[in-house]
Amino acid sequence: MIPISDDNPVSHTPFVTWLLVAVCVAAYLWELSLGERAFDGALTVLGFTPAGFFGRAEAPSELLGIPAFATIFISMFLHGGFLHLAGNMLYLWIFGNNIEEAMGHFKFILFYFASGVAAALTMGAVDPNSAVPMVGASGAISGVLGAYMLLYPRARVHVIIPLGIIFYPLWVRAVWVVGIWFGLQLLSAAYTDPSKPGTAFWAHVGGFIAGLVLTPVLKSRDVRYFGPYFQRGPWS
């Protein structure tokens, strides 16, 4: 299922969500401007490398004077290709605005980066000797999906289901869209070698769980769990 929108309206402009999307797009355009060889080099140097972070090997970023811990945050804005970027930004665009409204601008920023850090550290804990750089916003966005599962599972999501050459549109409850997505991440993580290049499924799992844990702490008090829509209340 490919989500394209939801029927969960917001009452305030999601400035932070828009800003995150804009920065990720700008970062990708910067990557493209480097040329193919330097593009790959930038991902290697600026991506989060567990072995470098945990001191098992020299962190590539330190060659530029950038401490290893900083790559956790830098890597959240870098992407390995157009489809990688487009998929992440689509999910952030659809689901991020509601979570930003449920928490407020400032708390949402904290939530987003905390989920991204949890995602990176989960990947690092699974294979602390990995020298494969990890990039992408999907760990942080997984946290957003975890929050959405808690707060808006009954909201409807407009998805497209590819059936061969036909794309079938359908409205599906968020609990199914997000639940199936998370189930696939768990299965993929269990059967994928984390030491090899590819999708960082364990980061998705870690980010999602972080979202579930952080949401009760950061959501506004008037926003109830398992509701279909946002309830109006204080804005911060």
C-alpha positions in Angstrom: 0.0 0.0 0.0 1.3 3.4 -0.9 -0.3 6.2 1.1 -1.1 9.4 -0.7 -3.2 11.4 1.9 -5.4 11.1 5.0 -8.7 12.5 6.1 -7.3 13.9 9.4 -7.4 17.7 9.1 -5.3 20.1 11.1 -6.2 23.5 12.6 -2.8 25.1 12.5 -0.1 25.4 9.8 2.5 22.6 10.3 5.6 24.8 9.9 8.0 22.3 11.4 6.8 19.5 9.1 7.2 21.8 6.1 10.6 22.9 7.3 11.9 19.3 7.7 10.7 18.4 4.2 12.3 21.5 2.8 15.7 20.9 4.5 15.7 17.2 3.3 15.0 18.3 -0.2 17.6 21.0 -0.1 20.2 18.5 1.3 19.4 16.1 -1.5 19.9 18.8 -4.1 23.2 19.6 -2.5 24.2 16.0 -2.7 23.3 15.9 -6.5 25.4 19.0 -7.0 28.5 17.2 -5.9 28.6 14.8 -8.8 28.2 11.0 -8.7 31.6 10.1 -7.0 31.4 12.9 -4.4 27.7 12.0 -3.8 28.7 8.5 -2.6 31.6 10.0 -0.7 29.4 12.4 1.2 27.1 9.6 2.3 30.1 7.6 3.5 31.6 10.5 5.5 28.4 12.1 6.8 26.3 9.0 7.3 25.9 7.4 10.8 28.4 4.6 11.1 27.9 2.4 14.3 31.6 1.3 14.4 32.7 4.9 14.3 30.2 6.0 16.9 31.0 3.3 19.4 34.7 3.6 18.9 35.2 0.3 17.2 36.8 2.0 14.2 37.8 5.6 13.2 34.7 7.5 12.2 34.9 8.7 8.6 33.4 12.1 9.6 36.4 12.9 11.8 38.4 13.3 8.7 36.5 16.5 8.2 36.6 17.4 11.9 33.0 16.4 12.5 32.5 14.3 15.7 30.9 10.9 15.2 27.9 11.8 17.4 27.0 14.7 15.1 26.4 12.3 12.2 23.3 10.9 14.0 21.6 14.3 13.2 23.3 15.1 9.9 22.4 11.6 8.5 18.7 12.3 9.1 18.7 14.9 6.3 20.7 12.9 3.7 19.2 10.3 1.3 20.7 7.7 -1.0 18.5 8.4 -4.0 15.4 10.1 -5.3 13.0 7.2 -4.4 14.5 7.1 -1.0 13.8 10.8 -0.5 10.4 10.7 -2.1 9.1 7.8 0.0 10.3 9.4 3.2 8.9 12.8 2.4 5.6 11.4 1.4 5.1 9.7 4.8 6.3 12.8 6.6 4.0 15.0 4.7 0.9 12.9 5.3 1.4 11.9 8.9 3.7 14.6 10.3 1.3 17.5 10.4 -1.1 15.7 12.7 1.6 14.8 15.2 3.0 18.3 15.1 -0.5 19.6 15.9 -0.9 17.1 18.7 2.3 18.1 20.3 3.0 21.7 19.3 5.9 23.0 17.2 8.7 22.8 19.8 7.7 19.4 21.3 7.4 18.0 17.8 11.0 19.0 17.0 12.2 17.3 20.2 10.0 14.2 19.3 11.3 14.0 15.8 15.0 14.2 16.6 14.6 11.9 19.7 13.0 9.3 17.5 15.8 9.6 14.9 18.4 9.2 17.6 16.7 6.1 19.0 16.5 4.7 15.5 20.2 5.2 14.9 21.2 3.8 18.3 19.0 0.7 17.8 20.7 0.0 14.5 24.1 0.5 16.3 23.1 -1.8 19.1 22.2 -4.6 16.7 25.6 -4.4 15.0 28.0 -2.0 16.8 30.8 -3.2 14.5 29.1 -2.2 11.3 31.0 0.2 9.0 28.0 0.7 6.7 26.9 4.3 6.8 23.2 4.9 7.6 21.4 7.8 6.1 17.8 8.9 5.7 14.9 10.4 7.7 13.0 7.1 7.9 14.1 6.4 11.5 12.6 9.7 12.8 9.5 9.2 10.5 9.0 5.8 12.0 8.6 7.6 15.3 5.9 9.7 13.7 4.1 6.6 12.6 4.3 5.2 16.1 2.6 8.4 17.4 0.0 8.2 14.7 -0.8 4.7 15.7 -1.5 5.7 19.3 -3.4 8.9 18.5 -5.2 8.4 15.2 -5.6 4.7 14.4 -9.2 5.3 13.2 -8.3 8.0 10.8 -8.7 7.0 7.2 -5.7 6.9 4.9 -6.1 7.1 1.1 -3.8 4.5 -0.4 -2.9 3.1 -3.8 -2.5 -0.6 -4.1 -0.5 -1.7 -7.2 -2.2 -4.6 -9.0 0.1 -5.3 -11.9 -0.1 -2.3 -14.1 -3.2 -1.1 -12.4 -3.1 1.2 -9.4 -6.2 0.6 -7.2 -7.2 3.5 -4.9 -8.7 2.6 -1.5 -9.5 4.2 1.9 -8.0 2.2 4.8 -8.0 2.8 8.5 -4.6 4.0 9.7 -4.3 1.1 12.2 -4.1 -1.2 9.2 -1.8 1.0 7.1 0.7 1.6 9.9 0.2 -1.8 11.5 1.0 -3.7 8.3 4.0 -1.4 7.6 5.4 -2.1 11.1 4.9 -5.8 10.8 6.8 -5.8 7.5 9.6 -3.9 9.2 9.8 -6.5 12.0 9.9 -9.4 9.5 12.4 -7.7 7.3 14.7 -6.9 10.3 14.5 -10.5 11.5 15.6 -11.9 8.1 18.1 -9.3 6.9 21.8 -9.2 7.7 22.3 -5.7 9.4 26.0 -5.8 8.5 25.3 -5.5 4.8 24.2 -2.4 2.8 20.5 -2.0 2.4 17.5 -0.8 4.3 18.1 -0.2 8.0 15.0 -2.1 9.2 16.1 -2.2 12.8 16.3 1.6 12.7 12.6 1.6 11.7 11.7 -0.7 14.5 13.6 1.4 17.0 12.2 4.7 15.8 8.6 3.3 15.9 9.0 2.0 19.5 10.5 5.4 20.5 7.4 7.1 19.0 5.1 4.9 21.1 7.1 5.7 24.3 7.6 9.4 23.7 4.0 10.3 22.6 2.4 10.1 26.1 5.1 12.4 27.4 5.0 15.0 24.6 1.4 15.1 23.4 -0.9 17.9 24.5 -3.2 16.9 27.4 -6.4 17.5 25.5 -5.4 15.1 22.7 -6.9 11.7 23.5 -5.6 8.3 22.5 -7.2 6.3 19.7 -9.2 9.2 18.4 -10.1 9.7 14.7 -9.3 13.4 14.6 -7.4 16.1 16.5 -9.2 17.8 19.3 -8.7 21.6 19.5 -6.7 22.8 22.4 -3.7 24.9 23.6 -1.0 25.5 21.0 2.7 25.8 21.8 
